[in-house]
């Protein structure tokens, strides 16, 4: 069961990553990714979680969220989603043991161009893995929902995303984001970047230094470094790997299907 982030600060945007135990492919089938998303929807209802983007792969998840100042919103949401997903899987498979790595990782993201970069980094995950050529081809991420907002059972906080990206309308969000994705794929700007999964905070130098100051003693031993056009507050290095290598066969789209939140 994941424990609450030890460097939580209220009101921030957080990029959450959580891996399956020992990088096992416990989310390799569509029905399991679908259940994770259904529990994400339940967490949104129960705890008023603001979801800005999401990505479910075969052995880990990405989640971009914020709270409204309630320090329990994110920990309780992750506890619900991860706990119920793991319990259901183990019960169905008659499996015992941990489903997730013990602790999820949380990175504070500055709400400027770095937020855009984080959104793109998440949605281009399966492009990096060589599974699809465009994020629209992977149904278990926020890209398609951003491009075709739902009238009911929405996961994405469209209004919150619009405001954070400083757009005037949801149509502007759709068009702008579609253009950013196209440009990023064209220029090949979708390589793995460890700052999004190995840092406590990512943004401008001022944002990262302010975050470190707010964390106080909890930030001891962590350095502010410059990396690929941004600054990051890094934790003691613990490499994060998606573990795809030559095993992408289990991610074939034959193992996926498009879903409705209740059906």
C-alpha positions as CSV (number, residue, x, y, z in Angstrom):
1,X,0.0,0.0,0.0
2,X,1.5,3.4,-0.9
3,X,2.3,5.8,1.9
4,X,1.7,9.5,1.8
5,X,4.5,11.5,0.1
6,X,7.0,12.6,2.7
7,X,7.5,15.9,0.9
8,X,3.9,17.0,0.4
9,X,3.0,20.7,0.0
10,X,-0.6,21.8,-0.4
11,X,-1.8,23.6,-3.5
12,X,0.9,22.3,-5.8
13,X,0.5,20.4,-9.1
14,X,2.0,16.9,-8.7
15,X,3.3,14.4,-11.2
16,X,2.7,11.0,-9.6
17,X,4.5,7.9,-10.8
18,X,3.8,4.4,-9.4
19,X,5.3,1.1,-10.5
20,X,4.0,-2.4,-10.3
21,X,6.0,-4.6,-7.9
22,X,9.4,-5.5,-9.3
23,X,8.3,-3.8,-12.6
24,X,6.1,-6.8,-13.4
25,X,3.6,-6.4,-16.2
26,X,0.5,-6.6,-13.9
27,X,-1.3,-4.0,-16.0
28,X,-0.6,-5.6,-19.4
29,X,-4.3,-6.4,-20.1
30,X,-6.9,-3.7,-21.0
31,X,-9.3,-4.9,-18.3
32,X,-6.8,-4.1,-15.6
33,X,-5.9,-0.7,-17.0
34,X,-9.6,-0.1,-17.3
35,X,-10.2,-0.9,-13.6
36,X,-7.4,1.4,-12.6
37,X,-9.2,4.2,-14.5
38,X,-12.5,3.4,-12.9
39,X,-11.0,3.7,-9.5
40,X,-9.4,6.9,-10.5
41,X,-12.9,8.2,-11.4
42,X,-14.1,7.0,-7.9
43,X,-11.3,8.9,-6.2
44,X,-12.2,12.0,-8.1
45,X,-15.8,11.7,-6.8
46,X,-14.9,10.9,-3.2
47,X,-12.0,13.3,-2.6
48,X,-12.6,16.1,-5.2
49,X,-9.2,15.2,-6.8
50,X,-8.4,17.6,-9.7
51,X,-7.0,15.4,-12.5
52,X,-5.0,17.2,-15.2
53,X,-3.7,14.1,-17.1
54,X,-3.2,10.4,-16.7
55,X,-1.3,7.5,-18.4
56,X,-1.6,3.8,-17.7
57,X,1.0,1.5,-19.2
58,X,1.6,-2.2,-18.6
59,X,3.8,-1.9,-15.5
60,X,3.4,1.7,-14.2
61,X,1.2,4.7,-14.2
62,X,1.6,8.5,-14.5
63,X,-0.9,10.9,-12.9
64,X,-0.9,14.7,-13.0
65,X,-3.1,16.1,-10.2
66,X,-3.6,18.9,-7.7
67,X,-5.7,19.4,-4.6
68,X,-7.6,22.3,-3.3
69,X,-5.5,22.7,-0.1
70,X,-6.6,19.5,1.6
71,X,-3.4,17.6,2.4
72,X,-5.3,14.3,2.5
73,X,-6.7,14.4,-1.0
74,X,-3.8,13.0,-3.0
75,X,-2.7,10.3,-0.4
76,X,-6.2,9.1,0.1
77,X,-6.8,9.0,-3.7
78,X,-3.7,7.0,-4.4
79,X,-4.4,4.7,-1.5
80,X,-7.9,4.0,-2.9
81,X,-6.9,3.5,-6.5
82,X,-3.8,1.4,-5.8
83,X,-5.4,-0.6,-3.0
84,X,-8.5,-1.6,-4.8
85,X,-6.7,-2.3,-8.1
86,X,-4.2,-4.6,-6.4
87,X,-6.9,-6.4,-4.3
88,X,-9.1,-7.1,-7.3
89,X,-6.2,-8.4,-9.3
90,X,-4.9,-10.7,-6.6
91,X,-8.4,-12.0,-5.9
92,X,-9.1,-12.7,-9.5
93,X,-5.7,-14.3,-10.2
94,X,-5.5,-16.1,-6.8
95,X,-2.3,-14.3,-6.3
96,X,-0.5,-13.3,-3.1
97,X,2.0,-10.6,-2.4
98,X,2.5,-6.9,-3.3
99,X,1.0,-5.5,-6.4
100,X,2.7,-2.1,-6.3
101,X,6.1,-0.8,-5.3
102,X,5.8,0.4,-1.7
103,X,6.1,4.1,-2.3
104,X,4.8,6.2,-5.2
105,X,6.9,9.1,-6.3
106,X,5.6,12.7,-6.4
107,X,7.2,15.6,-8.3
108,X,6.0,19.1,-7.9
109,X,5.6,20.8,-11.3
110,X,5.6,24.6,-11.8
111,X,2.5,25.8,-13.6
112,X,4.1,27.4,-16.6
113,X,5.9,25.9,-19.7
114,X,7.1,23.1,-17.4
115,X,3.4,22.0,-16.9
116,X,3.1,21.8,-20.7
117,X,6.3,19.7,-20.9
118,X,5.1,17.4,-18.2
119,X,1.7,16.9,-20.0
120,X,3.6,16.0,-23.2
121,X,6.0,13.8,-21.4
122,X,3.2,11.7,-20.0
123,X,1.1,11.4,-23.2
124,X,4.2,10.5,-25.3
125,X,5.1,7.7,-23.0
126,X,3.9,4.9,-25.3
127,X,5.5,6.7,-28.3
128,X,8.8,6.5,-26.5
129,X,8.2,2.9,-25.9
130,X,7.6,2.2,-29.5
131,X,4.1,0.8,-28.9
132,X,2.3,3.5,-30.9
133,X,3.2,6.3,-33.2
134,X,0.8,8.9,-31.8
135,X,-0.8,9.2,-28.3
136,X,-4.2,9.1,-29.9
137,X,-3.6,5.4,-30.6
138,X,-3.3,4.6,-26.9
139,X,-6.7,4.7,-25.2
140,X,-5.4,4.7,-21.6
141,X,-4.1,8.2,-21.4
142,X,-5.6,11.7,-21.1
143,X,-4.8,12.7,-24.7
144,X,-8.0,11.5,-26.3
145,X,-10.2,12.9,-23.4
146,X,-8.5,16.3,-23.8
147,X,-9.2,16.2,-27.5
148,X,-12.8,15.0,-27.1
149,X,-14.1,16.2,-23.7
150,X,-16.8,14.0,-22.1
151,X,-20.1,15.4,-21.1
152,X,-20.5,12.7,-18.4
153,X,-18.0,10.7,-16.4
154,X,-15.1,12.9,-17.2
155,X,-11.8,12.3,-15.5
156,X,-9.9,15.4,-16.7
157,X,-10.6,18.7,-14.9
158,X,-11.1,20.7,-18.1
159,X,-11.7,24.0,-16.4
160,X,-8.6,23.6,-14.2
161,X,-6.5,22.6,-17.1
162,X,-7.8,25.5,-19.2
163,X,-6.9,28.0,-16.4
164,X,-3.5,26.6,-15.7
165,X,-2.6,26.7,-19.4
166,X,-4.0,30.3,-19.7
167,X,-6.4,29.4,-22.5
168,X,-9.7,31.2,-22.9
169,X,-11.7,28.1,-23.9
170,X,-11.6,24.3,-24.0
171,X,-11.4,24.4,-27.8
172,X,-8.3,26.5,-27.4
173,X,-6.9,23.8,-25.1
174,X,-7.7,21.1,-27.6
175,X,-6.1,22.9,-30.5
176,X,-3.1,24.2,-28.7
177,X,-2.3,20.8,-27.1
178,X,-2.8,18.9,-30.4
179,X,-0.3,21.3,-32.0
180,X,2.3,20.8,-29.2
181,X,2.0,17.0,-29.5
182,X,2.4,17.2,-33.3
183,X,5.5,19.5,-33.0
184,X,7.1,17.3,-30.3
185,X,6.7,14.1,-32.4
186,X,8.0,15.9,-35.5
187,X,11.1,17.2,-33.7
188,X,11.7,14.0,-31.8
189,X,11.4,15.7,-28.5
190,X,10.0,12.7,-26.6
191,X,13.0,10.9,-25.2
192,X,13.0,9.7,-21.6
193,X,13.9,12.5,-19.2
194,X,14.6,11.4,-15.6
195,X,13.8,14.8,-14.1
196,X,10.1,14.0,-14.3
197,X,10.4,10.8,-12.3
198,X,13.4,11.3,-10.0
199,X,13.0,14.8,-8.7
200,X,11.1,16.4,-5.8
201,X,10.3,19.5,-7.9
202,X,10.8,20.7,-11.5
203,X,10.5,24.3,-12.8
204,X,12.3,27.6,-12.8
205,X,15.3,28.1,-10.5
206,X,13.1,30.4,-8.3
207,X,10.3,27.9,-8.1
208,X,12.6,25.0,-7.2
209,X,14.5,27.0,-4.6
210,X,11.3,28.2,-3.0
211,X,10.0,24.6,-2.9
212,X,13.2,23.5,-1.2
213,X,12.9,26.3,1.3
214,X,9.3,25.4,2.1
215,X,10.3,21.8,2.6
216,X,12.8,22.8,5.2
217,X,14.5,19.9,6.9
218,X,12.8,17.5,4.6
219,X,14.9,18.9,1.7
220,X,18.2,18.3,3.4
221,X,20.7,16.4,1.2
222,X,18.9,17.4,-2.0
223,X,20.5,19.6,-4.6
224,X,19.1,22.1,-7.1
225,X,20.5,21.3,-10.5
226,X,20.0,22.5,-14.0
227,X,18.8,19.8,-16.4
228,X,17.6,20.1,-20.0
229,X,16.3,23.6,-19.9
230,X,14.8,23.4,-16.4
231,X,15.8,23.2,-12.7
232,X,15.1,20.2,-10.5
233,X,15.3,19.4,-6.9
234,X,16.8,15.9,-6.9
235,X,16.4,13.1,-4.4
236,X,19.2,10.7,-3.8
237,X,19.4,8.9,-7.1
238,X,17.2,5.8,-7.4
239,X,16.8,5.1,-11.2
240,X,13.3,4.8,-12.5
241,X,13.0,2.5,-15.5
242,X,9.9,1.6,-17.5
243,X,11.5,-1.7,-18.2
244,X,10.1,-2.0,-21.7
245,X,13.3,-3.1,-23.5
246,X,12.4,-5.9,-25.9
247,X,9.1,-6.9,-24.2
248,X,6.7,-4.5,-26.0
249,X,4.8,-7.5,-27.4
250,X,2.6,-7.6,-24.3
251,X,1.5,-4.1,-25.1
252,X,0.1,-4.8,-28.5
253,X,-3.2,-2.9,-29.2
254,X,-4.8,-6.3,-29.7
255,X,-4.7,-6.4,-25.9
256,X,-6.6,-3.1,-25.5
257,X,-10.1,-1.8,-26.1
258,X,-11.8,1.5,-25.8
259,X,-13.9,1.9,-22.7
260,X,-16.8,3.7,-21.2
261,X,-16.3,4.5,-17.5
262,X,-19.3,2.3,-16.5
263,X,-19.4,-0.3,-19.3
